[in-house]
Amino acid sequence: MSQPLPEPSTSELLAGFEVVVGRPGAWESEAPHHLPGSDALVPTPRERVTEALLALAPRLKVVANCAVGTDNVDLDACRRRGVVVTNTPGVLTEATADLTWLLILAVTRRFREGDALIRSGSWDGWKPLELLGTSLDGRTLGVYGMGRIGKAVARRAEAFGMRVVGTVEGDPPEAFERLLAESDVLTIHAPLTPATRGRFGAPELARMKEGAVLVNTARGPVVDEPSLASALASGHLGGAGLDVFEKEPAVHPGLLGLPNVVLLPHLGSATTESRLGMARTACEEAARVLRGEEPRNRVA
């Protein structure tokens, strides 16, 4: 285990195995010591599973990634070595969709500025023109990636009176252009792949609506952060809500001082229920492969 997971997961589902649990942030120093004797590896999105790392683990049979995304794992290298890769789909869908709406509402209703005003002690009462936000009713929500999470986000849009446009992998270019042109709020839910890396760069952001809001709870490198910071600073975009970052955990400094940007530390799946479900799914997948059974959520 690359770092501690919510219990009961390892203690119950891996009770018949010797389990070694790493320390948060110590992956690079600890992996060379533990991997040579490991039959299974359970990493989180924070740890990268590379060709060089796999070379340290000749006994490895399975990488049970404790995440739905697998961009931290070199899938081709695992296939070449006959190492099974699994993920944890489904268990974090609703939690991530909820957090997406937290960001949408926080940006459009200027939560960060309002909270700061109260805490400053300078607020002196209600004013008709103070911190006016943007209504969502009748506006268009664009969903880039209508998978499990994207669909869950879209379902919630009905409660806010929003119209939804979305794209899926394989759509014609016209669908993406429509998404950029029509979205008042554009939320990203596509996996990180060579095709989606940097998909929202300066040209794409420039084609978005004046004053539109961009939200990303998927993977940071889908958005070019310097370009996003410029689009926000210029006033072209009205705001952004980010739970993930291009060079995580680092955040582009141009985003930190902007009042119309809400930043969260990768909390999309961070409910007790979802994180426990992820941990148990990953542990069960590792155990199934080590028992010689076919995993339920095989990626490679």
N, C-alpha and C positions, 0 to 999 in steps of 0.2 A: 504494500500500500504506500503510495508516494507521500501521503500525509493522512492524519486522522480523519475518519469518516463518522457520521452520526451512527449511533448504536441504538438497537441491536442490528448489526449488519455483519461485520467480521466475526463478532463473538458468537453469533448464531449460525450463519450460513457457511462459515468457513471453520467451524469448530473442529473438524477432523484434520485440519491442515496446520502446518507451522506458519504463522502470520508474522511478518515483520512490518512495522509501521514507521514510516519516515517522519521527519520533522518538517513543518511548513517552511518553505524557503531553502531547504537544505538538499534539494534534489541533486544538484550537480556534484556535490561532495559525497553524498551517500550512495548514489546509484552505482558507482564502480565497485563498492564494497558488497552490495546486496545482490546485484543482478547475476553474477556468475553462477550462483546456486539457485536461481529463481525459476520456477515452472510457470508462474503467472505473474502478471503485473497489472495493478489497478491504478492508473494515473488519473489526474484531474486536468481540466483545461490549462492549468498553469504549467504543467510539465510537458516538455517536448520529447517524443519518442522518435529518435532519429536512427539513421543507418549505423552511425558510430555507436550509439547506445545499444542497439540490437546486437552488435558484434560482441558486446560484453556478456551476452546472455545466451549461450549455446543451448541451454535446456528449455528456453522459453517456448511455451505452447500457446499462450493467449495473452492479449492485451485487452483487458476489460475496461474501456474508457468510461470514467464516471462523468459522462456528459452526453448530450445528444449529438453535438458536433464532434468531428474527428480530425479537424484541421491541425491539431497538435501531434498527430500520429502520421508517420510516413507509411501510408497504406501499401505503396508499391514495394517498399523494402520488407514489410511484413509478409506480403504475398510471396516474394522471392524466397523467404526463409521458412515458409509454411506456418507462419504464426497467425492464428485466428485473431480478428479484431471485432469487438462488439461495442455497442453504445447503449444509451438509456432513453429511448424515445418514449413519449407519452406522459411520463410521470411529472414532467415539469411544464407541460403545455399551459395549463390554466394559471399557474403562478406567474409565468413569464408574460402571458397576455394581460393579467392584472397589472403587473408592473409597467407594461407599455402604456396602459391608460393612466397610470399614476403620472408618468412623464408627460403625456399629452396634456393632461389637465394642469399639471404644475407649470408648464411653459405657457399655455394659452391663457391661464388665469393669473400669471405672474406671482406664483407662490413664493419663489425665492425672494423677490423684492418685498413682498408683503411681510414675510416672516422677519426679514432684516429690519424693516421699519419698526415693527413692534419691539424687537429686541433692543433697538437703539435707544428707546425711551423718548423718542422725539415725536411720536404720533400724538396728535392733539384732537383727534375726533374725525367723524365721517365727513367726507367731502364728495360732491357729485362728480368731480373729474379725477379723483385719485386712483392711480394704478388701474386704469381701464384695460381689461383684457379682451379676448376675442371669443365670441359665441361659436359653438360647434354646430348648432342646429342649422340644417340646410347646407352645410359645407361638405366638401368631398374628402374622404379618407382614402389615400392611396396605400396599397399593401404590396410591397416588393417581396414576393415569396409567399404564395398562398398554400403553404403546407399546413401541418397541424396547428402551429402557433399562429400563423397568419390568419387562418380561418377563425380561430378563437378570438383574435383581436377584432376581426370583421364582424363577428356575431355581436360583440359588445357595442359596436358603432350604432346599431339600430336604436339602442336606448338613448343615444344622444342626438337622434334625428339626422344622422349623417348618411350620405350616399357613399358607396364603396366601389372603387375600381381596384383591380389587382392584376398581378402578373404571376406566371409560373414559368419554370424552366422550359425552354423550347418555344415560347411565344415569339411571334414575329417582332422585328424592331419597332414596328408601329405601336405595339402595345406598351413598350417601355416609354416611347415618346408621349403617348397619351397620359401615362402615369405622371410624368414630369409636368406636363402642361396643365393637368386638371386638378392635381392634389393640393388642397389647402393644408393638409397634414399628411406627410409621407413617412410611413413606418417600415423599417427594414427587418425582414424575417427569413432571409435566404442564407444558406450555409456559405462558408468561405471556401471558394474553389478558385482555380485559375481564371475562370470566366467572371467571377464576382469580385475578385480583388481589385480595389480601386474603382469600382463601378460608378461610384458617385464622386467624380473629380470635378475640377473647375468647369469644364464645358457642360456637364450634366447639371450641376448646381445652378449655373447661369440660365439654363432652360426651365428651371422650376419657377412657379408663380412668384411674383413680387410679394414678399411678406409671408411666404409659406414656412411651415415648421417641419423640421426633419427630426425623426426619432430613430435611434438604433439600439435594439436590445439583442442583436444577433452576434456579429463578430466585428470588431473594430476596423480591420483592414478593408472592409467593404467600402468605407468612406475615407477619402483623402483628407486628413485632418487640417493641414495647412490651408487647403482650398476652402474647407468649411469655415474655418476661422475668418478667412478673408470675406467670404460671402455674408457672414453674420456682421462683421465689423463695418462693412460697407452699407448695411441696411437692406441688401437685396433679400436676404432671408429674415423672417421675423423671429426665429428662435430655434433652439435645438434641445433635445433631451437625449442624453447619452448614458448608457449603462456599460458600454464596452468601448475600447480605445485601440487605435491603430498600433501603438507600441506599448500595449498594456504591460505593467501598470503605469507607465509614464503617460502623461496627458499633454497635448500640445499647449504651450504656455499662452498662445493667443486665445484659447478658450476659457482660461481660468478667471479672467477679470470681467467677462461679459455678463451683464445682469440678466440677459435673456437666454442663458444657457443653464440647464439643470444637469448636474453630473452625479452619477451614482457608481459605487465600486463593484460592478458586476453582480448585481443582486437579483437578476431575473428569476432564478430558481430558488431564491433564499427564503423559503418557508420551511418550517420544521417538517411538514408532511412531504414536500417535494424533495428536499435534500436527503431525507431518510429513504424515500422511494428510490432515488438515484443510487444511493449507496447499496441498498439491498439488491437492486437490479444488477449492478456491476458485480457484486459478490456472487450472486446466483449464477451469472454467466460464466465467471471464472471457474466456479465449482463444477458446472455442467461440462465444460471443456476438459477439465482435469479428470472427470469421471468417464470421459470418452463419449459424452453425449453431444448432440448438436445444439448449439446455443440458439436462443429465441430471437436475438437481435444482432445477427451477424452482419458486419459491414464489409469485411474482407476475409 
